[in-house]
């Protein structure tokens, strides 16, 4: 296991900048999730670490060693992509054994069998081990390709949206399992996703990327409770944070242009009148779509609220975030 | 506008029965969700309503008229597939007006109608643009426009947001629902995503293996599932199942799990054998004084709340508690279950009728 460091890494494709001067340290044994919209540079960053792409400037270090001239194979990283790629002529077992059978590793047969059985169990594919890889559903194939990475013991695991093709139930199970495997093995894991629930629940740290820049790096709780910018604040939280003019409810601090309100930052029952436009019962909670001075706000209330569309509810900001004209947090 | 009544609808493909005797009613103006895992028969049901499949038996009434054997073209419905199906060589205006022109509507009327639909969707500025270089969202609005412009009695939508990434899907779901709130056209919508169904639907039918498991309002189905399938399919994380061998009598007000009595609302029907006590994660409080004990295995931070996984004598249990609560992995604590929210399931996985769920479950 190893620490991964990026120092001033930049990368452009043609005249399109994909990464801009990214410096970050992925501590040994951490589970770092890169979060950001499409095109933010998440996958490019992962490819820099894997060696599939090279930085234009800057440098990547794994375990204190510069990766400058090393090929992907020389870097001792295990990758899982969004699109599974299996050997179609091999069985599930043979696919999973493959990385361990490398002549460099000389893994004893019994050890290979034990490792494959253990990983197959975790991924709920034990009963499919002797099937041909092509005789599997998409979700099963993806689990095999995750399995092929997990049987190894690399310096770092790199995963690019590995769960996105799976159904919701399996995704929830594997979230917990991946987190457990990582915590127990002490592996370093760098993980790219769109899915904020994955980021919140699995990450020891989240790196928020926006337009090729690393805008914040911290625990999920830090990023949720102390976002540095509108960009960072918008990445976590369901429903999404409300961004409204800073003086919508009255006076604003000097320099504040916009205000950010998460659902728990909107106090209900006090303050000024807002109109309930729609009430969405999600089961464990109910979302209120409100209209306040012709701005839309979404907040959350108890599951069995008596409120209905057309009702008036008083609201008041409770310790909101304020942002300046550039979208940077000021208080 | 349309009311749709489905009676004993059945569809067989050779030896395989895709839909086995479904019955439910879609009220005029409702946003109605057909929800279930893949292969449950929801799309087959939708295609029978559309007239794209003919039922093996059963009836479909649209506004009182039995249409089950009529072709799609005679049903006054609009079908919206995955939304990107546009004519690439036509501009936005031509794409939207196409259904009207092929009906032979006079030009001036078509023009007015297209203008009106474009205003509803907020795409007036795009009418003369080619569809090729529109953003994903605008392409979907155009595809919707083409469905709306015909002014059909009813919209049928088959996973229209399925191909979109999570963030954009949420946005389009809101937009679709807002559009429905302005137009009030009856909409039947197929999805496998329980959150989408809860969020958008006025009513939900939950299907599994071709059978209607439950039918009702989202919150009612969530609170009072008729079967363990529904309890497990709806909610994230799903309802906890505490399994126990024992019995609960008619009129029981508690259930005994490993000698520990748990208070419940009065049961109307009892049962015995391998029973399940079902409780949603947010209806469990962590309280050291509670009799049912669990060891904390993991916690998942979600911003406002956190999900705590505990190991109990009845298997793993997840509780949803405030994110601010200090939870230490490895600690043993008590679990206090809210009596007003508990469902007991019989060995066949059906909910036992109680004073709590009878309002929801006895209407059928």
Interface residues (C-beta under 8 A of the other chain):
Chain A: X37 X38 X167 X168 X169 X172 X175 X176 X179 X180 X194 X195 X197 X200 X201 X220 X221 X224 X236 X237 X238 X240 X262 X263 X264 X278 X280 X281 X282 X283 X284 X285 X286 X287 X300 X303 X304
Chain B: X37 X165 X166 X167 X170 X177 X178 X181 X192 X193 X194 X195 X198 X199 X217 X218 X219 X222 X223 X234 X235 X236 X237 X238 X280 X281 X282 X298 X300 X301 X302 X303 X304 X307 X309 X320 X323
